């Protein structure tokens, strides 16, 4: 067993090496090309820094949402395609509350329009002056509601959709999650309609524009808020996993569920905690994403989902740190790809990176060190 | 990866004999074909009755039935192609729509008239090749895309393949949307994918092309080009229908004729995939599905088998894309969203993966009750109610609800049936996975040997007759 395993591993390595070498070569070429663009002035340094900032922000959202996906993927052993729509659900519920509070519960606009996040262009976030400075209470309340409602949703779906067939294996669960995703997405569409709404009053968000060599790089307070929220939550998850008994139990479960069960870990309770943590982070990620980019649409979560999958696979399924780092890499890829290729392909580039990772290193960058 | 798979292996051996009969909802059908036939007749009867009850004009009713046949054929074909991937080989392909898009777009590029000579003022032209060449090209392109997806992905677990294929289908959509590929000069021809505006498929009516192609042997006999089209189709068929529908009968006949062509293709699909399934090649595919390591150990290069199976299925999906979208006059990239993949998966799971007859039945049930059904239902109810004005948003529909008036809510629900039917499909999929994961006919076990190995069941042994 051991011998044959090491033989196949060795063979795999030989097969993989030219691939890895080719990838490194491509990376070097791209880097040189970027340098050339910077030197010839085709690409401004400030412009590049702007892209990198953009990518890091996006990456934080992807990483935050990816933590939940990565944890459920490793503990329950299935790819949850409904995860993207948890993001959408969190965003809509949170923004509904933000609108209600910012609109004075019907004082500034029809209460129904507020609750439906201005469906059909009836109310605009800009008109309500929604941003972190003008309406901090509305934003915070929305953030909390987004997190808690998504927790409730995740628990509800797990209890009634996933739990009854949990023993059937990963693929039936995956197919079920696709059903959940579509049901959820089109229910949201049914209630909130298909318009893309502007949610924030972007003009009055305080920002600084530090001068970097050849231009300015705008940094808004929403960027800062996203860094604080996402960074804080990520640190929180780190301490939870490393310092608490629950974290230890979770790590044990993702390593070997049967072993965890015979050592007396209450697996069902751990699974519930996983959904609570994952769901909460996902809902908050959805809310923060909308606050940061300033628009909200029923398709947002789905469009983000594949990038999140890319991040989770890149980081190694089950690894929380991998998900965060993978998120940053994927976010950076999607944002900075426009340096080399037309902007229409930026998102495609992130998917290509994911496929390349699957080919070169299907176990992810942080494999074998899951959550530890 | 194989640890999780091998855990539920012994289930299959305990299969009881009773389950192999065609029993559905307590009704005993003599065999699967009979069941399929009953289903189809029932569906058409239901649509006919629905139309007659609300007094739909004859023309409208015929259009509905023609459309129904079209959708049944389309989804049955798609489910069959997917059955080759998932049912036979165990390849979890959820990027179906990407292969369909590739098929129809490449056909468009190859067969559109050369720039400047087309009937419409399209911003890009094509190569002006005959449509049949275009179709072959489209299928080949879909197969090549399948190869590109398969080469890296087939070594991976099923869920990774799922993510790769769906990512690929989105990459295809983004590429079709991009401005960069929207127009280019290739060997002096101004061709392109049209970007977000899509492409106009002005290569002529596919139906006419098919009939004219089928007419080639007759043309030799009668010495007239397109004899079947001019004399038989236009001269006899359309004329005959013209007595029932006086003004402009051709679109109605076209509808039915095209659906008939699709049903013929569906028959071809069925035969092809059944032949593949029962061939030595197909046996290896099923072995790969059950246990790839064992198949490998028996000396079969499973990767090659998987790639071949994947490419054949992708080519068929490309063909379906061409037949489905090729008649609509134009295509836009955003048509090819993942929900089309979702449709096909539901159709397959309703029918039961692994069963060809089941796939066709699943396609028919999906088309009749989940896809076309709600829309038809909406038409019927709206006609009965005299086309009332529905509230334009959920809020406006909600407001009267507090006063006990549920009518606006019902109207809004009816008006948004296209969104709600996807919600319904999701619920159906969840229900199926909970209650009937094997679908209608997917629970069958086929024996690998050419003679039955089970004991005659004259007297059922008390221990079940198993001696393993």
Interface residues (C-beta under 8 A of the other chain):
Chain A: X77 X78 X79 X110 X112 X113 X115 X116 X119 X120 X122 X161 X164 X165 X168 X169 X170 X171 X172 X174 X175 X176 X178 X179 X180 X181 X182 X183 X184 X185 X186 X187 X189 X190 X191 X192 X193 X306 X309 X310 X313 X342 X344 X345 X347 X348 X351 X352 X354 X355 X358 X359 X362
Chain B: X4 X5 X7 X8 X92 X94 X152 X153 X155 X156 X158 X159 X160 X162 X163 X164 X166 X167 X168 X170 X171 X174 X175 X177 X178 X179 X180 X339 X342 X345 X349 X392 X393 X394 X395 X396 X398 X399 X416 X419 X420 X422 X423 X425 X426 X427 X428 X429 X430 X433 X434 X437
